[in-house]
Amino acid sequence: MTRVGLLECDHVDDRHRAIAGDAVDMFGRLLGPHVPDLALVPYDVIGGELPPGPEACDAWVCPGSRHSVYDGHGWIAGLGAFVRDVAAAGVPFAGICFGHQVLAQALGGQVAKAAVGWGVGTRRISVDEVEPWMVPPADALALHFMHQDQVVAVPPGGVVLGHADHCPVALLRVGPSMVGVQAHPEFPAAYVDALLADRVARIGDDEVAAARASLRQPTDEVTFGCWLGRVLAPATG
């Protein structure tokens, strides 16, 4: 059994749960085919529950949130400290959107609102640095995005592995086994569409219309799920 701790930084609204469940359900579908004997262990971090230590699980996933990493909430500070403990312990870690930003900020990078505005819909990440866990190989991945903040300075020792047209740090590695991605490979198109419909006033009519149209494009979450599986469970990859 491979125990992967899920550091829950938000929850899907009840009215949207019928689309794809909560984060634990989405990551189960993303990682299940690629992590042998996967056991996802959720920790309600946003509710004040932190794991007892980095060795409590074999690997960690930190998913998205409607909050910003610089909001100043106590649970975010506690999460940052835990990420530093994970780094010190050398336990595999994957940060998704908000989790990608937490990874960068906790280890000395910087996060800010993107100067170009929201990054939403299906976008393409170009792979700039190829690593051994990127199997099957791909020079670019189309994935779903939903963010306003992004990493603007990588932490010491951070390596930018991929960029998108709107996001220079779309894929990041820190140390040997900590990876972050600004996209949401776990989000199905129907859930992104529901979020876009809710956020027209915040994002803008034209931007939302273009993003909703982009959801008809094929995406590469299966490939990226395989990559994450090899990061989180390298002995079985």
Secondary structure, 3 states (H helix, E strand, C coil): CEEEEEECCCCCCHHHHHHHCCHHHHHHHHHCCCCCCEEEEEECHHHCCCCCCHHHCCEEEECCCCCCCCCCCHHHHHHHHHHHHHHHHCCCEEEECHHHHHHHHHCCCEEEECCCCCEEEEEEEEECCCCCCCCCCCCEEEEEEEECEEEEECCCCEEEEEEECCEEEEEEEECCCEEEECCCCCCCHHHHHHHHHHCHHHHCHHHHHHHHHHCCCCCCHHHHHHHHHHHHCHHHC
